[in-house]
Each structure stands twice: as C-alpha cells, then as structure tokens.
Amino acid sequence: MTERAAPPASPPFAARALEATAIVIGVLIVVLLLWRTADVILLAFAGALFGIFLRTLMAFVTSRTRLGEGMALLVVMTLLAGLTIAAVVFAAPSVTEQFDQFVQRFPEAVQRLRSYAAQYPLTRRFVADHSDASGLLSGPFLGRIGGFFTSLFGLIGAALIVFFIGLYGAIEPDVYRRGILRLVPPARRNRAGEVIDAVVLSLRAWLNIRLLSMAVIGLMTTVGLLVLRVPLALALGLIAALLTFIPYIGPTISAIPPILMGLMESPTKALWVVALSLLIHVVEAYLLTPMLQRRAMSLSPVLAIITQVILGTIWGLLGMALATPITAVFLVLIEMLYIEDTLGDVSDIDPQNEDDGTMSELLRRGHQ
C-alpha cells in the first residue's frame, strides 16, 4: 500500500509570534515615518493638485489649438507667469498697503467689538473671560502651521516644492502612473489604472469647483464692500477668495474681518456687511456649487467639516486646506476598492442620470 504523505508541519508558535511581532513593528515604523513626514506628504499632495491644475489648462489649450502637450505647457506657464508679473506690478502695491492697514487696524476692530459686547449681559461674561484681544486670534488652526511655514524661507521653500512637483507631474504624468501600476500585481493593473483615473478625475472636478468659487466669492466680496464703502475692500476680497479654498469653514471665517472693519465705521454698517456675507454665501451654496457639483463626486458637508477640524488640529492650516481633497481621494478608494470590489455592491443610482455622482459614472463622462 502507498503510504500517505504526512501533512506539512505548522510553524512553531515561537516562529508565528516572531512573524506577527515583526509585522506589528513594521506597521508602527511606517506609521511613525508618515507622522514625522506629514508636512512633506501634504506638500507633495498639494504639488499633485497643482499638477492636475496645469494638466487641466493644458487640455483646454490643446482642445482649441493644434499644439502638442509640450507647447501647450509652455503656453500655460507663459500665461501664468505673465499674469503673476502683472499682478505684482499693478495690484501688489495696493494690496500690500491695504494688508498693512488691515494688520494695524484689526486689533482696534476687535477691541471695538469687545466694547459693544460688554454692553449686553449675554456677552459680558465672555468678554471678561477673554480680556486679551490677541487671544481671540490664537488657537490650533492659526497657531500651528507646521515646520515648513515657521519662516519666510520655509514658506518660499514650500512653494517651490509644490511648484516643481506639479510641474514635473504635468510634464510626464504617465511615467508616475506606470510607476504606481508596477507596484500592483499584473492581474489587478487594469483595475488599478481605473482607480488612479477616478482619483485624478475627482480631484480635477473638486479643484475646478474651488477655483471658480474662489473667483466668484472674491469678486462679489470686493464689489459689495466697495458699494458699502467698507475700508480695505480689495484686501478683504482677496482674503475671502483665498479662504474659500477651504469649503464650508473657510467662507465662514472670511466673513469675520469684513464685519469687524464695518464695525469700525458703525454697527449699522456691520449689519449691512453681515447681510452681504449671507447673500454671497447663499449664492455660492445654493446656486454656484450645486451647478458645478454635477460633474464632481458628492461629499457630505458634515464629513468635510469633521475632516477639516481633525486635520486642522493635527497639521494646522495646511492640513485644514487639504482636508477636503484628501477626503475625496479616500472616498474614491473606499467606493471602488471596498464597496464595489470587496463587497460587490452596485449603486442603485441610474447610470444614465446626468446628476449621478458615483465614480463609475464620473469616470465614464471623464473619458468622453
């Protein structure tokens, strides 16, 4: 009779324990490295967003001309450089002067607000607990900005990192895409390519919405403040435009400086500024964003605010600014890799509906 082969012996307990310990230590080391280099990772992500922005402009140029991608990138960079130089020459002196005045007058405006608040019983206790006006400006969001932003040289260095990452990413995006796919098993590379395309499409749609919202809110704020004759309208409009990059929280914070500047004139003017801010944000929230959101993945406001607060607390202003696009990336990964591939769940949204915000439909429309 043929003897049965003995089943393979299971590894001893000590070997399994050693393997599990090594895995845990390896994971902890990776987490620690990610934590210690979080500022660099965030800057790299910002550079990727800048690269997507450049590729979007390049696609616009190539779709309307016969230029290749290289010449389109040259045209885009030339136009951006020209706009930057024009802004520095013509607008920078006025904006810089207004920002200097804003920095000088802001403490006075806060003090004026405290004086008004001290007249009412409901707010008198709060004023007494915050007797130092500068304390109103401190906090985890404004107080911690990360190692790259602790000096002027650090800020310039961070801007250069973002610029060159975006530039090289725009020049040869396929090189980096192929490099990522090489890390995936061959049988899964087609699906991995779809996931990468969906992530890029989602970030491009989100970025387009933010840039248009920034332009509209900045312009409306500047014009409205000029009509109301609020001081420093240009600087306040620029602040509103920049803060609008951070959805939900940013536009709310951007309304505070104009209200304080209006309060410097009179309480009535401050109320008019409040009405202007409400009108602008109603237009942005109920008209502009829904119209633009048709080609972007839906993102719950509650989820966006929670991630902004968490990343803002941990990594400061940079973390807050990039919280929403980072969340959008994770939502794409969760939907495509876990919900669709692992759970096998199929969305019940009609794929022919133009308002469909699922990644499958967005990806289909993005390749049209």
C-alpha positions as CSV (number, residue, x, y, z in Angstrom):
1,M,0.0,0.0,0.0
2,T,1.1,3.5,-0.8
3,E,2.0,5.5,2.3
4,R,0.1,8.8,2.7
5,A,2.3,11.9,2.7
6,A,2.3,13.5,6.1
7,P,0.7,16.9,6.2
8,P,3.1,19.8,6.4
9,A,4.0,20.7,9.9
10,S,2.7,24.0,11.0
11,P,5.3,26.5,12.0
12,P,6.0,26.5,15.7
13,F,4.3,29.0,18.0
14,A,7.6,31.0,18.5
15,A,8.0,31.4,14.8
16,R,4.4,32.7,14.3
17,A,4.8,35.0,17.3
18,L,8.0,36.4,15.9
19,E,6.4,36.9,12.5
20,A,3.4,38.7,14.0
21,T,5.7,40.9,16.1
22,A,7.8,41.8,13.1
23,I,4.7,42.8,11.1
24,V,3.4,45.0,14.0
25,I,6.8,46.7,14.4
26,G,7.0,47.3,10.6
27,V,3.5,48.9,10.6
28,L,4.4,51.1,13.6
29,I,7.6,52.2,11.9
30,V,5.6,53.1,8.7
31,V,3.0,55.0,10.7
32,L,5.8,56.8,12.6
33,L,7.5,57.8,9.4
34,L,4.3,59.0,7.9
35,W,3.6,61.0,11.0
36,R,7.0,62.6,11.2
37,T,7.0,63.4,7.5
38,A,3.4,64.5,7.3
39,D,4.3,68.1,6.3
40,V,6.3,66.8,3.3
41,I,3.5,64.4,2.3
42,L,0.9,67.2,2.5
43,L,3.2,69.4,0.3
44,A,3.6,66.6,-2.2
45,F,-0.2,66.2,-2.3
46,A,-0.5,70.0,-2.9
47,G,2.0,69.6,-5.7
48,A,-0.1,66.9,-7.2
49,L,-3.1,69.3,-7.1
50,F,-1.0,71.9,-8.8
51,G,0.0,69.4,-11.5
52,I,-3.7,68.5,-12.1
53,F,-4.4,72.2,-12.4
54,L,-1.7,72.6,-15.1
55,R,-2.9,69.5,-16.9
56,T,-6.4,70.9,-17.0
57,L,-5.2,74.2,-18.5
58,M,-3.1,72.2,-21.0
59,A,-6.1,70.1,-22.1
60,F,-8.0,73.4,-22.6
61,V,-5.2,74.7,-24.9
62,T,-4.8,71.5,-26.9
63,S,-8.5,71.1,-27.4
64,R,-8.7,74.6,-29.1
65,T,-5.4,74.6,-30.9
66,R,-3.2,72.2,-32.8
67,L,-0.4,72.4,-30.3
68,G,1.1,69.4,-28.6
69,E,1.3,68.9,-24.9
70,G,4.8,70.3,-24.6
71,M,3.9,73.5,-26.4
72,A,0.6,73.7,-24.5
73,L,2.5,73.5,-21.2
74,L,4.9,76.3,-22.4
75,V,1.9,78.5,-23.3
76,V,0.2,77.8,-20.0
77,M,3.4,78.6,-18.0
78,T,4.0,81.8,-20.0
79,L,0.4,83.0,-19.4
80,L,0.6,82.2,-15.7
81,A,4.0,84.0,-15.4
82,G,2.6,87.0,-17.3
83,L,-0.5,87.1,-15.0
84,T,1.7,86.8,-11.9
85,I,4.1,89.6,-13.1
86,A,1.1,91.9,-14.0
87,A,-0.5,91.2,-10.6
88,V,2.8,92.0,-8.8
89,V,3.4,95.2,-10.8
90,F,-0.1,96.7,-10.8
91,A,-2.0,95.2,-7.9
92,A,0.6,94.2,-5.3
93,P,1.4,97.7,-4.1
94,S,-2.2,98.5,-3.4
95,V,-2.9,95.1,-1.8
96,T,0.2,95.2,0.3
97,E,-0.7,98.7,1.6
98,Q,-4.2,97.5,2.4
99,F,-2.9,94.4,4.2
100,D,-0.6,96.6,6.3
101,Q,-3.5,98.8,7.2
102,F,-5.6,95.7,8.0
103,V,-3.0,94.3,10.3
104,Q,-2.7,97.6,12.1
105,R,-6.5,98.1,12.4
106,F,-7.6,94.6,13.2
107,P,-6.7,94.8,17.0
108,E,-8.6,98.0,17.2
109,A,-11.6,96.4,15.4
110,V,-11.5,93.5,17.9
111,Q,-11.4,96.0,20.8
112,R,-14.4,97.8,19.3
113,L,-16.3,94.6,19.2
114,R,-15.4,93.8,22.8
115,S,-16.7,97.2,23.8
116,Y,-20.0,96.6,22.1
117,A,-20.3,93.1,23.5
118,A,-19.6,94.3,27.0
119,Q,-22.8,96.4,26.9
120,Y,-25.0,93.3,26.9
121,P,-25.4,90.8,29.8
122,L,-25.3,87.7,27.5
123,T,-21.9,88.6,26.1
124,R,-20.4,90.4,29.0
125,R,-19.2,87.2,30.7
126,F,-17.5,86.0,27.5
127,V,-15.7,89.4,27.2
128,A,-14.5,89.2,30.8
129,D,-13.1,85.7,30.2
130,H,-11.2,86.9,27.1
131,S,-9.8,90.2,28.2
132,D,-6.8,89.8,25.8
133,A,-7.9,90.6,22.3
134,S,-4.9,88.7,20.8
135,G,-6.2,85.6,22.5
136,L,-9.1,85.6,20.0
137,L,-6.7,85.1,17.2
138,S,-4.9,82.1,18.8
139,G,-5.9,78.5,18.5
140,P,-4.9,75.2,17.0
141,F,-5.8,76.3,13.4
142,L,-3.9,79.7,13.4
143,G,-1.3,78.9,16.0
144,R,0.2,75.8,14.4
145,I,1.2,75.9,10.8
146,G,3.9,73.3,10.6
147,G,7.6,73.3,10.3
148,F,7.7,74.5,6.7
149,F,5.8,77.7,7.5
150,T,7.7,79.0,10.5
151,S,9.8,81.4,8.5
152,L,9.8,83.3,5.2
153,F,12.5,81.0,3.8
154,G,10.4,78.0,4.8
155,L,7.3,79.4,3.0
156,I,9.3,80.1,-0.1
157,G,10.8,76.6,0.0
158,A,7.4,75.0,0.4
159,A,6.1,77.0,-2.5
160,L,9.0,75.8,-4.7
161,I,8.4,72.2,-3.7
162,V,4.7,72.4,-4.6
163,F,5.6,74.2,-7.9
164,F,8.2,71.7,-9.1
165,I,6.2,68.6,-8.1
166,G,3.3,70.0,-10.0
167,L,5.4,71.0,-13.0
168,Y,7.2,67.7,-13.4
169,G,3.9,65.8,-12.8
170,A,2.3,67.8,-15.6
171,I,5.2,67.2,-17.9
172,E,5.2,63.4,-17.6
173,P,2.2,62.1,-15.7
174,D,2.3,58.7,-17.5
175,V,5.7,58.0,-16.0
176,Y,4.4,58.3,-12.5
177,R,1.2,56.4,-13.3
178,R,3.2,53.5,-14.8
179,G,5.5,53.5,-11.7
180,I,2.5,53.1,-9.4
181,L,1.0,50.4,-11.6
182,R,4.3,48.5,-11.4
183,L,3.7,48.0,-7.7
184,V,0.4,46.3,-8.4
185,P,0.1,42.6,-9.4
186,P,-0.4,42.3,-13.2
187,A,-3.8,40.8,-12.9
188,R,-5.1,43.9,-11.0
189,R,-3.3,46.6,-13.0
190,N,-6.3,47.4,-15.2
191,R,-8.5,48.0,-12.2
192,A,-5.7,49.9,-10.5
193,G,-5.5,52.1,-13.6
194,E,-9.2,52.8,-13.4
195,V,-8.8,53.7,-9.7
196,I,-6.0,56.2,-10.5
197,D,-8.0,57.8,-13.3
198,A,-11.0,58.1,-11.0
199,V,-8.9,59.7,-8.2
200,V,-7.4,62.2,-10.7
201,L,-10.9,63.0,-12.2
202,S,-12.4,63.5,-8.7
203,L,-9.5,65.9,-7.7
204,R,-9.8,67.8,-11.0
205,A,-13.5,68.3,-10.6
206,W,-13.1,69.4,-6.9
207,L,-10.3,71.8,-7.9
208,N,-12.3,73.3,-10.7
209,I,-15.2,74.0,-8.3
210,R,-13.0,75.5,-5.7
211,L,-11.2,77.8,-8.1
212,L,-14.4,79.1,-9.6
213,S,-16.0,79.5,-6.2
214,M,-12.9,81.5,-5.0
215,A,-13.1,83.8,-8.0
216,V,-16.8,84.4,-7.6
217,I,-16.8,84.9,-3.8
218,G,-13.6,87.1,-4.0
219,L,-15.2,89.3,-6.7
220,M,-18.6,89.6,-5.1
221,T,-17.0,90.4,-1.7
222,T,-14.8,93.1,-3.2
223,V,-17.6,94.7,-5.2
224,G,-20.0,94.5,-2.3
225,L,-17.6,96.1,0.2
226,L,-16.8,98.8,-2.3
227,V,-20.5,99.6,-2.7
228,L,-20.9,99.7,1.1
229,R,-17.7,101.8,1.4
230,V,-16.1,99.5,3.8
231,P,-12.3,100.2,4.2
232,L,-9.7,97.8,2.7
233,A,-12.2,96.2,0.3
234,L,-9.5,94.8,-2.0
235,A,-7.5,93.1,0.7
236,L,-10.7,91.7,2.4
237,G,-11.9,90.4,-1.0
238,L,-8.6,88.7,-1.5
239,I,-8.8,87.1,2.0
240,A,-12.3,85.9,1.2
241,A,-11.1,84.4,-2.1
242,L,-8.2,82.6,-0.5
243,L,-10.2,81.2,2.4
244,T,-12.9,79.9,0.1
245,F,-10.4,77.2,-1.0
246,I,-11.4,75.6,2.4
247,P,-15.0,74.6,1.9
248,Y,-17.7,75.5,4.5
249,I,-15.3,76.7,7.2
250,G,-13.2,79.0,5.1
251,P,-16.0,81.2,3.7
252,T,-17.4,81.5,7.3
253,I,-14.1,82.6,8.7
254,S,-13.6,85.0,5.7
255,A,-16.8,86.9,6.8
256,I,-15.3,87.9,10.1
257,P,-12.7,90.5,9.0
258,P,-15.1,92.5,6.8
259,I,-17.7,92.6,9.6
260,L,-15.1,93.9,12.0
261,M,-14.0,96.5,9.5
262,G,-17.6,97.5,9.1
263,L,-18.0,97.7,12.9
264,M,-15.1,100.3,12.9
265,E,-17.4,102.6,10.9
266,S,-20.7,101.9,12.7
267,P,-22.9,99.0,14.0
268,T,-25.3,99.7,11.1
269,K,-22.6,99.2,8.5
270,A,-21.5,96.0,10.3
271,L,-25.1,94.7,9.9
272,W,-25.0,95.5,6.2
273,V,-21.8,93.6,5.9
274,V,-23.4,90.6,7.6
275,A,-26.3,90.8,5.1
276,L,-23.8,91.0,2.2
277,S,-21.9,87.9,3.6
278,L,-25.1,85.9,3.9
279,L,-26.2,86.9,0.4
280,I,-22.8,85.9,-1.1
281,H,-22.8,82.5,0.7
282,V,-26.4,81.8,-0.3
283,V,-25.4,82.4,-3.9
284,E,-22.3,80.2,-3.5
285,A,-24.1,77.4,-1.6
286,Y,-27.4,77.2,-3.4
287,L,-26.6,78.4,-6.9
288,L,-22.9,78.1,-7.8
289,T,-21.8,74.9,-6.0
290,P,-24.9,72.8,-7.0
291,M,-24.5,73.8,-10.6
292,L,-20.8,72.9,-10.6
293,Q,-21.2,69.8,-8.4
294,R,-23.0,67.9,-11.2
295,R,-19.6,66.8,-12.5
296,A,-18.0,66.1,-9.1
297,M,-18.3,63.4,-6.6
298,S,-20.8,64.3,-3.8
299,L,-19.1,65.0,-0.5
300,S,-21.2,65.3,2.7
301,P,-20.7,68.7,4.4
302,V,-20.6,67.0,7.8
303,L,-17.8,64.7,6.7
304,A,-15.9,67.6,5.1
305,I,-16.2,69.8,8.2
306,I,-15.2,66.9,10.6
307,T,-12.1,66.1,8.5
308,Q,-11.1,69.8,8.3
309,V,-11.3,70.1,12.1
310,I,-9.3,66.9,12.6
311,L,-6.6,67.6,10.1
312,G,-6.5,71.3,11.1
313,T,-6.0,70.4,14.7
314,I,-3.2,67.9,13.9
315,W,-1.4,69.7,11.0
316,G,-2.6,73.3,11.2
317,L,-3.7,75.5,8.3
318,L,-2.1,73.2,5.6
319,G,-4.0,70.2,6.9
320,M,-7.2,72.1,7.0
321,A,-6.8,73.4,3.5
322,L,-6.1,69.9,2.0
323,A,-8.6,68.0,4.2
324,T,-11.4,68.0,1.7
325,P,-9.4,66.8,-1.4
326,I,-7.7,64.2,0.8
327,T,-11.2,63.0,1.9
328,A,-12.3,62.9,-1.7
329,V,-9.4,60.6,-2.5
330,F,-10.3,58.2,0.3
331,L,-13.9,58.2,-0.7
332,V,-12.9,57.1,-4.2
333,L,-10.7,54.4,-2.8
334,I,-13.4,53.2,-0.4
335,E,-16.1,53.1,-3.0
336,M,-14.1,51.4,-5.8
337,L,-11.8,49.1,-3.8
338,Y,-14.0,48.1,-0.9
339,I,-17.7,48.8,-1.7
340,E,-17.5,47.7,-5.4
341,D,-14.6,45.2,-5.4
342,T,-14.8,43.6,-2.0
343,L,-18.5,43.8,-1.1
344,G,-19.7,43.6,-4.7
345,D,-22.2,46.3,-4.1
346,V,-23.7,48.0,-7.2
347,S,-25.1,51.5,-6.8
348,D,-28.8,51.8,-7.3
349,I,-28.4,55.2,-9.0
350,D,-29.4,55.2,-12.6
351,P,-26.1,55.3,-14.6
352,Q,-27.8,57.3,-17.4
353,N,-28.8,60.1,-15.0
354,E,-26.5,63.1,-15.6
355,D,-26.7,64.0,-11.9
356,D,-25.2,60.7,-10.9
357,G,-22.2,61.4,-8.7
358,T,-20.8,57.9,-8.4
359,M,-17.2,57.3,-9.5
360,S,-18.2,54.9,-12.3
361,E,-20.4,57.5,-14.0
362,L,-17.9,60.3,-13.4
363,L,-15.2,58.1,-14.9
364,R,-17.3,57.3,-17.9
365,R,-18.1,61.0,-18.5
366,G,-14.5,62.0,-17.9
367,H,-13.3,59.8,-20.9
368,Q,-16.0,61.2,-23.2
